[in-house]
Amino acid sequence: MPVNEDSPLPDAKKSRAPLLPLEDFPGSLSQKVHASLKQAILSLAYRPGELMQKSEICAKLGVSRSPVSEAMARLAAEGLVEIVPQAGTYVTRFSMAEIREGAFLREALELAAVELVAATISDEQLLQLKRNLRIQEALMQDGDTAGFHQMDAQMHELILSFTGYRRLASLAETAWIHVNRARHLNLPIPGRMQTTLAEHTAIISAIEARDPQAAREATRHHLRQLILSLEPLLVERPDLFTSG
């Protein structure tokens, strides 16, 4: 079902934004197309419920329909698009049930990770986290929402990687995919970046103090605040969500 064009997202000016060029991504042609489309969906350049025109995508990326069809099939398997026979491919609307489930899984993984990292972190790893935090602060002051979001994600990825478990980051990303898309609705809200930065500062301060319990509690608070901030959208923007 197509989205109502008269009911734009907060960042509607970014809707239908040009897709990132394929050379920005690694892999085969279909993998590059998939990565470009996925980034556009997660960043809300393609809005929930919006029709994804294959001919338009082919023209923008300079590819044939075959790699686009392969990419669409992968996106459907990830739950990011719905392929409707004789109708087209639509970006899936948000599901609060999937968001809550993803948040539950991510919390379980990340709390265990940050507790371990707080007890084992090296000086070099801590330096990386503190450098990331300084960049977040600069991006916040510049009002760079997209850049802030990127460094936010990198901070969490660093913490997960510091556990030494190679598959942890990919598992967390899969669990978090629907939350990751939905949270783009919140970052443009005035004050949200400042609040997020304060939560990140508390996490890294606890890690620096080598206090696993404090790091765990700060991370729990941070992750749950995000979900609490998304809950009202179900009432405020029902057009973006599934009815089930």
C-alpha positions as CSV (number, residue, x, y, z in Angstrom):
1,M,0.0,0.0,0.0
2,P,1.5,3.4,-1.0
3,V,2.2,6.1,1.6
4,N,0.2,9.3,1.6
5,E,2.3,11.8,-0.2
6,D,0.6,14.6,1.7
7,S,1.8,13.2,5.1
8,P,5.5,13.6,4.9
9,L,8.2,12.5,7.4
10,P,10.1,15.1,9.3
11,D,12.9,14.8,6.8
12,A,10.6,14.7,3.8
13,K,13.1,16.8,1.8
14,K,15.4,13.8,1.7
15,S,12.6,11.6,0.3
16,R,13.5,10.3,-3.1
17,A,17.0,11.4,-2.6
18,P,19.6,10.1,-5.1
19,L,20.9,6.6,-4.3
20,L,24.5,6.4,-3.2
21,P,26.7,5.4,-6.1
22,L,27.6,1.7,-6.4
23,E,31.3,2.4,-6.2
24,D,30.7,3.3,-2.5
25,F,30.0,-0.4,-1.7
26,P,32.0,-3.6,-2.0
27,G,31.0,-6.9,-3.6
28,S,29.3,-8.1,-6.8
29,L,27.0,-5.9,-8.8
30,S,23.8,-7.3,-7.1
31,Q,25.5,-6.9,-3.7
32,K,26.3,-3.2,-4.5
33,V,22.7,-2.6,-5.6
34,H,21.4,-4.2,-2.5
35,A,23.7,-2.2,-0.2
36,S,22.7,1.1,-1.9
37,L,19.0,0.4,-1.7
38,K,19.2,-0.9,1.9
39,Q,21.0,2.3,2.9
40,A,18.3,4.4,1.3
41,I,15.6,2.4,3.1
42,L,17.3,2.6,6.5
43,S,17.9,6.3,6.2
44,L,14.3,6.9,5.2
45,A,15.2,8.3,1.8
46,Y,12.6,5.7,0.8
47,R,9.6,6.2,3.1
48,P,7.5,3.4,4.8
49,G,4.8,2.4,2.3
50,E,6.5,4.0,-0.7
51,L,6.6,2.3,-4.0
52,M,10.1,1.5,-5.3
53,Q,10.1,1.9,-9.0
54,K,12.5,-0.6,-10.6
55,S,12.8,1.5,-13.8
56,E,13.7,4.6,-11.8
57,I,16.3,2.6,-9.7
58,C,17.9,1.1,-12.8
59,A,18.2,4.6,-14.3
60,K,19.7,6.1,-11.1
61,L,22.2,3.3,-10.6
62,G,22.9,2.7,-14.3
63,V,22.2,-1.1,-14.1
64,S,19.8,-3.6,-15.7
65,R,16.7,-5.0,-14.0
66,S,18.3,-8.3,-13.1
67,P,20.6,-7.0,-10.2
68,V,17.8,-4.8,-9.0
69,S,15.4,-7.8,-8.9
70,E,18.0,-9.8,-7.0
71,A,18.5,-7.0,-4.5
72,M,14.8,-6.6,-4.0
73,A,14.5,-10.3,-3.2
74,R,17.2,-9.9,-0.5
75,L,15.5,-6.9,0.9
76,A,12.2,-8.8,1.1
77,A,14.0,-11.6,3.0
78,E,15.2,-9.0,5.4
79,G,11.7,-7.7,5.9
80,L,12.5,-4.3,4.5
81,V,10.3,-4.5,1.4
82,E,7.1,-6.2,0.4
83,I,6.8,-7.6,-3.1
84,V,3.1,-7.5,-4.2
85,P,2.4,-9.5,-7.4
86,Q,1.1,-7.3,-10.2
87,A,1.4,-4.2,-8.0
88,G,5.0,-3.6,-7.3
89,T,7.6,-3.5,-4.5
90,Y,6.8,-1.3,-1.4
91,V,8.9,-0.3,1.5
92,T,7.5,-2.1,4.6
93,R,5.8,0.0,7.2
94,F,7.1,-0.1,10.7
95,S,5.9,-2.8,13.1
96,M,6.0,-2.0,16.7
97,A,6.0,-5.7,17.6
98,E,9.2,-6.2,15.5
99,I,10.8,-3.0,16.9
100,R,10.2,-4.3,20.5
101,E,11.5,-7.7,19.6
102,G,14.6,-6.3,18.0
103,A,15.2,-4.1,21.0
104,F,14.9,-7.0,23.3
105,L,17.4,-9.0,21.4
106,R,19.9,-6.1,21.0
107,E,19.7,-5.3,24.7
108,A,20.6,-8.9,25.6
109,L,23.6,-8.9,23.3
110,E,24.8,-5.4,24.1
111,L,24.5,-5.6,27.9
112,A,26.6,-8.7,27.9
113,A,29.1,-7.1,25.6
114,V,29.5,-3.8,27.5
115,E,29.9,-5.7,30.8
116,L,32.8,-7.7,29.3
117,V,34.4,-4.7,27.6
118,A,34.3,-2.6,30.8
119,A,36.3,-5.4,32.5
120,T,38.8,-6.0,29.7
121,I,39.2,-2.8,27.6
122,S,42.7,-1.7,26.6
123,D,44.0,1.8,26.7
124,E,44.0,1.9,22.9
125,Q,40.4,0.7,22.7
126,L,39.3,3.3,25.2
127,L,41.1,6.0,23.2
128,Q,39.0,4.9,20.1
129,L,35.8,5.3,22.1
130,K,36.7,8.7,23.5
131,R,37.8,9.9,20.0
132,N,34.4,8.7,18.6
133,L,32.6,10.6,21.4
134,R,34.5,13.8,20.6
135,I,33.4,13.6,17.0
136,Q,29.8,13.0,18.0
137,E,29.9,16.2,20.1
138,A,31.3,18.2,17.1
139,L,28.7,16.8,14.8
140,M,25.9,17.6,17.3
141,Q,27.2,21.2,17.5
142,D,27.2,21.4,13.7
143,G,23.6,20.0,13.6
144,D,24.8,17.2,11.3
145,T,22.2,14.5,12.0
146,A,23.4,12.1,9.4
147,G,27.0,12.3,10.6
148,F,25.9,12.0,14.2
149,H,23.9,8.9,13.5
150,Q,26.8,7.3,11.7
151,M,29.2,7.9,14.6
152,D,26.5,6.7,17.0
153,A,26.4,3.4,15.2
154,Q,30.2,3.2,15.0
155,M,30.4,3.6,18.8
156,H,28.1,0.6,19.4
157,E,30.0,-1.4,16.8
158,L,33.3,-0.7,18.5
159,I,32.0,-1.9,21.8
160,L,30.7,-5.1,20.3
161,S,34.0,-5.7,18.4
162,F,36.0,-5.2,21.6
163,T,34.5,-8.4,23.0
164,G,36.6,-10.4,20.4
165,Y,33.5,-12.2,19.2
166,R,33.5,-11.8,15.4
167,R,29.8,-12.6,14.8
168,L,28.4,-10.4,17.5
169,A,28.2,-7.2,15.5
170,S,26.4,-8.9,12.6
171,L,23.9,-10.6,15.0
172,A,23.2,-7.3,16.7
173,E,22.8,-5.5,13.4
174,T,20.2,-8.1,12.2
175,A,18.3,-7.8,15.5
176,W,18.4,-4.0,15.4
177,I,17.5,-3.5,11.7
178,H,13.9,-2.3,12.3
179,V,14.8,-0.2,15.3
180,N,17.7,1.3,13.3
181,R,15.3,2.4,10.6
182,A,12.7,3.8,13.0
183,R,15.2,5.8,15.0
184,H,15.8,8.1,12.1
185,L,12.4,9.6,12.9
186,N,13.8,10.8,16.3
187,L,17.2,12.3,15.6
188,P,15.8,15.4,13.8
189,I,13.7,16.2,16.9
190,P,15.2,19.1,18.8
191,G,17.3,18.0,21.8
192,R,17.4,14.4,20.8
193,M,21.1,14.5,19.8
194,Q,22.0,16.2,23.0
195,T,20.2,13.6,25.1
196,T,21.8,10.7,23.1
197,L,25.3,12.2,23.5
198,A,24.8,12.5,27.3
199,E,23.7,8.8,27.4
200,H,26.8,7.8,25.3
201,T,29.0,9.8,27.6
202,A,27.7,7.9,30.6
203,I,28.4,4.6,28.9
204,I,31.9,5.5,28.0
205,S,32.6,7.0,31.4
206,A,31.6,3.8,33.1
207,I,33.8,1.8,30.7
208,E,36.7,4.1,31.5
209,A,36.1,3.6,35.2
210,R,36.3,-0.2,34.5
211,D,32.9,-0.6,36.2
212,P,31.0,-3.4,34.4
213,Q,27.8,-2.9,36.4
214,A,27.7,0.9,35.8
215,A,28.4,0.3,32.1
216,R,25.6,-2.3,32.0
217,E,23.1,0.1,33.7
218,A,24.1,3.1,31.5
219,T,23.7,0.9,28.4
220,R,20.3,-0.4,29.5
221,H,19.1,3.1,30.2
222,H,20.3,4.3,26.8
223,L,18.7,1.5,24.8
224,R,15.4,1.7,26.6
225,Q,15.1,5.4,26.2
226,L,15.2,4.9,22.5
227,I,12.3,2.5,22.5
228,L,10.3,4.8,24.8
229,S,10.9,7.6,22.4
230,L,9.5,5.5,19.5
231,E,6.4,4.3,21.2
232,P,4.4,7.6,20.8
233,L,5.0,7.5,17.1
234,L,2.5,4.6,16.9
235,V,-0.2,7.2,17.9
236,E,1.3,10.3,16.2
237,R,2.1,8.7,12.9
238,P,-0.2,5.6,12.4
239,D,0.3,5.9,8.6
240,L,3.9,4.7,9.1
241,F,3.0,1.5,11.0
242,T,1.2,-1.8,10.2
243,S,-2.1,-2.2,11.9
244,G,-1.2,-5.6,13.4
